[in-house]
Structures are given as C-alpha cells and as structure tokens.
C-alpha cells in the first residue's frame, strides 16, 4: 500500500469522507470577481488585493442618527464613554472605525481576517474601505494597505476590538513579519462602553441587539456572523463571489452602526435627565460611570432618579448609600439605610451598615446591638424559609453582636467608674 | 530488631527462606565528586554552598560541561542521585548571565512537576536574583497567564498544555520563543508508545515555531534506566544526544530479594496470594519500626493491603496512623501531607501504586516491597530505588504473583539482573498521529512547499489534507482552511478510542470501573457476568453509543465467557525473513473483531450451562503486526493438536513479550490461524493494539528467535501438569495437551 492509499483507508475508517461532494471548480477571472463585488484591485509591494470603497455623505442617516453628529461630541463626553480621562482630546476626524470578518472564532494562529473594513471621515463624507483577500496569498498585500492607511490616523474605534479584532490582526502582522500598526494608544472599544451603559436594561449588548433596541434598526439581506467562515471557504473553492455580497454588507453595517452607537451613548451622557435615548434603568449605570469618573453631583442625581426604578432600585440604594458613606455624609447614608430597612430593600446589608455606623461612628452600642440583633433574626428567618444555611452571615453577625455587647458592658463600667469618681 | 537483624531473620527462617529464589547484594558504592567549574556564576556557587553542596557529583559536572558546550544531553539517573541539578545548573548559570534567556521544563504529569518546581524555586530564592519560574498548566489562573507569557524565565508545563495551550497561540509567547535556549524533558522514559509518539510530534511543532522566531534550543533529557535512553531521546527530540550514564552519587549496600509465594494447588498452578505474602513481609519491617514502602499494582490492591496492615498494626500503640495509602484519586493536599510525613519520618509505612515510583520527593526509605512484578525491569529498578539511603543498608523484596510474566521473572533472576532493561519504543510517524499533528502544525504556521516535518517529507499528506478541504495550497504555501481548532481534537494520551465506563446501578448509580474499547465486546456485553473486586455483577444494558455499561450486583454460580471471532487480514508486508524453520514477517494488517456468542460456565465444575448471542458491531482496526508462520509438516501433530499448541504458544508469547517491549500487557494482542490465507501455513500473529501501531511489531520482528526461546523456557519450567494461567493458559481454554504440543511446535521451528 502506498501512502495515499493508506491515507484513504484512514479516512474511510473515520467516516469523514462525506465532505467530498465535488463542487465543480469554476475559476472566475479576477475582473469578474471585482465587477460583481464592485471592487478594484490594489497593487502593493507584497502583491495585489481587492478593495471595495463606499462613501456616505455626512448627512447620511443610519439608525435615526446623522453620521456628522459625531463631531458634536465633546472631549468631556468621550472621556465618559471611554471611562478614561486620557480620552479628553479624542478626535473623531482622526479616528478609524475598524471591523474584521475572519475565518473562524477559534482563536489562535490559524484564523485570519479575510475582510478588514475601516471607516473614517474625510472632508464632509464618511468613507468605508473594505480590504478583501480573494485567497490566502493576498494577505500580506491587504495588511500592507491597511497599515499604510492607519499611518494617517492616531486612534481606533471598534466593537469588541480590544479582545478580538486587534489581537487577531496583531498576530497576522507578526506571522507576516510586518510591523504592527494596529496597537494605537487610543482605542475606544464600544462593547465595553455599551456594557457599562446598557447592561441593566438589555439582556444582550451584542451589536445587533443594540441596533434593534437603541437605533430601531433592522438589517435586511444580512448574514448571521457564524455562517461567514463557511461562505468564505466555499468561495475559495468555487470562486463564485455572489454569496460574499452579504458579508460586505454586514461589515459596512457594523461600521456605520459604530458611528451611530457612539452618538447615541454621547447623548445619554450629555443630557442624562432629558434624553429620548435613555431608559430609566440607565440612571443606575450612568450613576456608576459618573461616580467612577469623580463627577459626584451628577452621580448622586442619577442614583436618586434610579431609586424609584424597580429593576435597579436595590443596587441604587446600596451604591448611593456607600457613596454617601465614603463622602462622610453619614446622616444621608443613615437615612437611606433606615429607608432600606423599613422598605425591605436589601435589609441585611442596610442593617449591617447601620450596625457598623452606630458601633464605630456614633459609639451608640444600644442602637448598634438593636440593629445587629434584628439582622440576625432576619437571617434566621431566611434560613428556615429558604432552607439553605447562611452560616457565614450568622457567624459574622454573632461575632459583631458579641463585640458590641462587650463594648457596651465595658462602656457601662467605665461610665459607672466615672460616676463613682464624680461622686467622691 | 534493626534492619540487619530483620534481614537475617528472612535468611534463616525456613518459612521465608524456602520461597526465596534469589538474593542479590549490591555492595556499597562511594560517591565520585568534581569541583564547581570556574565558569559557574559565583552567585550560584554561593547559593549551592548555602544549601550544603560543596562539590558536584561527577554526572552533574559532566551535564553542566556538555550543556555549556552547547550539546544536547540525555542523563540516565537512578532515584535520588541529584538529577535536577543536571538541568537546573546550566539553565540558571545561563539565566544569571543573560536575563533574556528562556527555558521550558516539560514533565509528563502535573504532579511530577510540583516537587521539581519547589526545589528550583528554593534554589532561586537562595540565589536572590529575579528569576521567575512559573507553572503553566490547566490550573493556572487566567489573570496570571499574561505575566507568565511575558516575564516567565522558566515555564514549567506538560506536553498536553504545550500542545493545546501554548503552541497554537505562539504569537502571544513571542518573548519565550524568540529567546528559548533550553528545553528540559524530565522522565523521558515515560514518553513511550502512543504518548511518546505524540510528544515527538509536539516537539517537531515546537522546533518549527522556534525556527520561525529564530531560536534553536538545546534539549536536556533525563531518563530512568532503560535499554535505549539515547535512542529514545534522539527519536523524541530529533537531535543528536550526548549520553551521560555514569552515576557519581554514592549509595549504601542494597539487598534485592526475589520471593515466590508457595504453591497451594499444584494441578491448577495456584500460589498463595502475593498480597497476603506482601502483608506478612511488610509487617516484619513495620513492627520493627523500619520505614517501608509497599508497592501494589492496582488501586484496589492498595486499599486491600492498607486495610490488612492497619488492622495488624493496631496492636502497636499509635500504630494505626503509622501506615498510609497513596494512589491516584487521593486529593493533592492529602498527598503532600503523606509525602512530608515520609520525609520527616512521622509516617512509618506507605502502600502505593506506581504513583510513588518516580519524581515525587519522599526521601529515602529503608525497605521496599513490590507486590507483583511491575511489568518492566525499569519500573522494578525504580521501585527498588525507593529503598536505599546514601550510606546505609537497605532491602527490597519482589513478591511474585502467579501471572506468567511474574513467574518468568521470579524464576529467572539472571534475566532481571543481567539482561538489558526494556526499550522505550515510539513511532512518531504512525500515520494517525502524524496526520493529526500536521494539521495542528499547519494551523500554527502555514507549510511552505518542500518543507519537511521532523525529517519527514510530507507532500503527500498535505496534498491529501487539501483534498479533504482542511488545507489550501496557494502561493507555494499550505494554509489552514477550517473553522476548528485542531489541537483540541487530538489527545496525546491515546490513539483514538475512549474507554467504556461501568456503572453499578444496584443502589445509587456509581462508576466502578472502566474497560477499554477493544475488550468491551468480550467483557461487558449484555448479560455478561462482570467481576470487579471479587464481586460479581451482571451487565443489564450496554449503551454502545454513549460507551456506558449498566451493571447490577448478583450472586451467580457461573461466569460468562465470550467468543471473539478475530479476523486478521494482511494488507502489506514491510519485511520478511527466515529464522530457522519459521518465516517471520512484519507489516500492516486489518484486525476485525466480532463478539458472536457467550457461554455460561459453572464455577468449579466448568459445566456449560447455556449460551446467548451478542449483538454488537464489529470493531475494525488498522495496525501493524508481527507474524510467524510454522512449517505445516511438524511430525505427530494432528490438526486439533496443532491448533491447541498454536493457541498455547501464542498465549505464552503474548504474555512474555511485554518484558522485551517495555509495554503494558494490553498494548499487544495475539491471534492464530491454523492455515493463514496469506502464508498458507499455521501462523501466529502478534499485533499492536493501537490504530496505526507504535513499533512493537517491528521490535518483535527484530528479536529473531529470542521470544520463542523464552517461551520454551517458560513452558518447560512451569510446574503445572497440563497448562495453567502461568504458562500456556488454563487447559479448558487451550485444550488438553497444549503444553506438549506447543513445545513440539517450538522444536519444529527452532533448529537448536
């Protein structure tokens, strides 16, 4: 048996030969591919590749938002979107929106981006360039063009690019032994921002869910992301570019949606209390961002609004009371905790905070003992009710209660001693 | 009594002495030392001195010199000879001079790496330099991984992690691969068979990636005693090696005693249980406060022995807690405590599987008792090596079971002491294994036209994979063209099939054991009586798809015996030659096994109580085989007698072949054909029980008539009347007279 026969036997053993339905290979000339895709051929020192260019006027409306509106976003707002002060000089006219389509989600070195789409503002229009490789050997050329373009920009905008597109492209540049142009200092990853802002109201913060819920956008003629690799592999074999068209469309829509999504988020930050784009649950999320960015007043206002929103009520009470505590606004904090305890909102947490406050701050051990005792009772009740043991909680409160009582006794005796001295 | 007196007692007491087949005294050996070389970094020298090391053993110095001269080395070291310094010294010496250097340490299992890492860390701490050693395996937290990739000077891992976690993500490890100076492979003798064949391919991938980043690491391998340490490491690493096998470490006098339990039933060839004998012997040591390790072959045997020993130790105050068990399945924390207890002497005795055979640091004990031949000369030396301090007396006792292998060894101590230990065999070019790693390699970096993999030209395989649409050939390169992550589909520890699990549903369902794919049709077909730990179970349902057998406890007066129709078809002959009157072949075969029916056989009387049919699909396997055809015209043998003799001879050959192959007994199988369609003669086949084969057949082919001669010796020396499990097999399986017929066949083949 020669090696080929053995290999065939090897396959038949594994019953894996089902894939061998032979598709007639129609090799289309390049000109036909480019005509069908509306692509032009680009020559580089590393060979040729395709590019599809589209230009949209700045006034183009995508998902109820005009693209140009992005220039109304001030540096202060970008800071909030990025949750990072260094983004205050972020300039959208020098930023590139990037999204890649790849041969798989497995990660590792065996996956490549066959289509890299980038969008940027040029004069009064928004341009999208899609670098496409019609086969593996064109990769270096496409990477070269992308690198060449990126030189003129100093920042990136992506959706999940920090953990997906950019590391993948970095790997590709390294494998092709080319300098890596994609590690820019400023990279605004909208997925992280969207997660911060919308996680309370949306179950999914995928781009399509955001489009649907925030931008009232429904795509037509789109392709689900998971089908993309197999469509490309099929193209490699049969060279029929028609099934690729929805991928190009998908990629363009992703890029346009990034622009609209940015504008949408900016509105929420700019006018948090008066915005169509905001839902009530967002108040909590906004409060968190404002708090983290040290904008305490806005943060408190947002939390206060959120106190009445059922979905986020508990969290907001908690967060606001802790914020007051950190700011040493003890009375405000105390009144929130009392409200919580009365309104049955995360009661155990509230009672524990009260106990701490009375014990350590006010040194009012009677009050402290009272609230700790109550917390313990509630936990015991819960215990019998739910059936599982909250051992740690019980243990913690018992310890606290004992300590408070000890302090109370000591205090009493000190007091008594003092009164004895006074008497004498 | 002290150890000397206990040993004396064994020698003189009739009860023991009559069962001893061999008593070997290995005299005390003095250490051979060398000074630290001048080029050794002073920081390293002073750290060693702080740890009480003022000179090196000669083999440590040689290792240091050779690696510093940029040679790849293989160090063969017995237990407790300071082997880790053989690699730690050159690596640390380089790292002290160049902080950019990087090293990978590979250990066959996670557990084995732990001691080495803590020893290394300890040395690094004493040096006081910022040399970072990290373990990178499945347990490494995700947030620690980034730091390890960037800053780890020494990355400690295992081949499996290298295969799925590191190589496919090599761009994240650029710093490591660009600066990789050393690859340390410890316990390289464990990389045999399938696992070794896979690992050799993982290393081919590693070297390919190193070439991409411009590095060319030196390989430092450590091996226990095997026949071919250099050949094995050269095959695994594909680098030429300098062999360092002269051990300079001192050792005290060693007594090695072979002990064969007395025969209790001559007709059936049954001996007293090796477990019970081991217990008695162990107590002789333990009751005299002599630190002892007792090895047993299975986890169950460990538990049984432990129960016996604890029970007997009760009579000594505090004795119950002096003896511990140690095996896979114990929690890491428990294990660490036992290891520590052994080192500081708080634990007097430990009963262990081969888990304590190597690597793990438990210090050195006074005595070891090996219950049942561990399956290879090398393993036996490792286990005896657990007893023996640098400068005092020690004793090791091998207690034989009644298996043919044990009986052969116990009656031929000269084989053990004089003949070379086993060969570590691998076949990196096993097609199944090779193809799966070529996929992984193509995923990591596209293959260029004309590129080889290891030394193999792989054009045909690449072309085949392109046909399967896994690769794409364009622009002179072969690119990965699939969505999957190939490394995840390849397990380094097996060639393919998974095991069947056995679930006891008598009370709450629980898993009680496993059976490998090829034995499943025989052992766990529906209605089979499956015997596990002395308890009978009946198989109620066999879920073939899910690989699960559901069994229930029963108390039956019969056992079941399935008929397996094994057909073997020769596909290709690699080589053939005539040895005496027989014709030897090695080649490729297709083995088809089909379990057809089973018999119910009554215990003791062996009456046939009935039969049933088995409905299971045939198992097909494409593998390599060795076969021997026998002259048809052997005098005085009828067809039936020939068949019985062939069966018996085949059993003996398959049973003792693992001695020479250093393999697990279930790694090979035998089949006989009274008239082979291929050779047209009576033929015995022995095949590799793995798809594709790992080289056992090749080795058997090269053994000439050695295996037949050994088989003859076993049969002639067995005391049974007419076949027993220790030689040709029980007569109700192979037929009456098999012993005699097998000898006639051998006589017909051999000319001496």
Interface residues (C-beta under 8 A of the other chain):
Chain A: X1 X3 X4 X6 X7 X9 X10 X11 X13 X16 X17 X19 X20 X103 X104 X105 X106 X107 X108 X109 X110 X135 X136 X137 X170 X171 X174 X175 X229 X230 X233 X236 X237
Chain B: X168 X169 X170 X171 X174 X431 X432 X435 X442 X443 X444 X445 X446 X460 X461 X464 X467 X468 X469 X472 X474 X475 X476 X477 X479 X480 X481 X482 X483 X484 X485 X486 X487 X571 X572 X588 X620 X622 X691
